[in-house]
Amino acid sequence: MRDVPSNMKVRVLLAQALFGNPDILLLDEPTNGLDIETIGWLENFLADYQNIVLVVSHDRHFLDAICTHVADVDRQKIKIYTGNYSFWYESSQLMARQIADKNKKMEDKRKDLLDFIARFSANASKSKQATSRKKALEKLTIEEIEPSNRKYPGIIFQPLREVGNEILHVENLKKTVEGRSLFDKVTFDIKKGEKIAFLSKDPMAVSAFFDIINNEAQADGGQFQWGTTITKAYLPIENAKYFEKGLPLLDWLRQYVPAHVTEADEPFLRGFFGKMLFAGDDILKKTDVLSGGEKVRCMVSRMMLQNPNVIVLDQPTNHLDLESIQSFNESCINFPGIVLLTSHDHTFMETVANRVIELTPKGIIDRLMTFDEYLQDARVKELRAEMYS
């Protein structure tokens, strides 16, 4: 096993776990390190698995595809809810809104909840697991739905200005690492309203491309040009260099105050940390003792501070909990500017992007469609086989 690459070790361990058709299957973040095709296979396998599956995962699409129930561990208690992750999240949010709406009549609230349950029941797919979930939802009573006690960060990107007609022009960009071509002949333009999902079979390709267009690395050929109206905020996959000095959080964020902010006092900066759920004495921490998740939350605070109209996100869900992932996802959906995104989180890519660009050693595949449409398109599958051959 020591000679097996890390991404292949997950496959070996999965094969070991699935072998023998166990009565109870325990899976701890089984999608980590897997590519899209392998995750899809695992979803289909587990959706029709006849025995019990207990799974912990931050992949919401995976949870929605396989789960009939959700066990919520909150305030030292475990409560089991009927339905998949999306049903649990949306029903708890709906109940919280109804509790907050004191003026709405009880019968109207009841009707909304019944309609919500019926809609989710009707949307169940044809797999055995989803059929089981559908039957359980149809028997669900309103009293079983409760608001969640979990706190969600307030991730809000507010552009200082709208993007102009010239956003980003890329022409014949190429990058090679140790003789291996990551991508070549990358040429495209971005238009207003576009939110683009980037992907590649080479895990280094998109990260290298994002570093290049954010002036953190050099291309081996080609060029790119940002429009004059553009203000970018970048969340790289590797952020260690931003935290080397060991500064207190307030001093760390103060380094990144943009020129258009004329007064960045302590309450102003605390507000950005507060949105990312840094409370009380958390603000006294130094950056060299932060966890991986805390560093990502700091980087998001830094991004919000820039008032960007373009955000570039390289694996934004890494190190984040489900509450932060959900909030980040919804923020990108509602963001009025441009989003350039790559993520192992299927739901993030599907719900945000309206265009998909795949980087390959022989050029790009560029389609104006959703992520799911891209993965299912027959012509795209043919092109992918050609581009990587």
Secondary structure, DSSP 8 states (H G I E B T S, - for coil): -TTS-HHHHHHHHHHHHHTT--SEEEEESTTTT--HHHHHHHHHHHHT--SEEEEE-S-HHHHHHH-SEEEEEETTEEEEEES-HHHHHHHHHHHHHHHH-TTS-HHHHHHHHHHHHHHHHHT--SSHHHHHHHHHHHT--GGG---------------SS---S--EEEEEEEEEETTEEEEEEEEEE--TT-EEEEE-SSHHHHHHHHHHHTTSS--SEEEEEE-TT--EEEE-S--GGGGTT--BHHHHHHTT--TT-----HHHHHHHHHHTT--GGGGG-BGGG--HHHHHHHHHHHHHHT--SEEEEESTTTT--HHHHHHHHHHHHH-SSEEEEE-S-HHHHHHH-SEEEEEETTEEEEESS-HHHHHH-HHHHHHHHHHT-
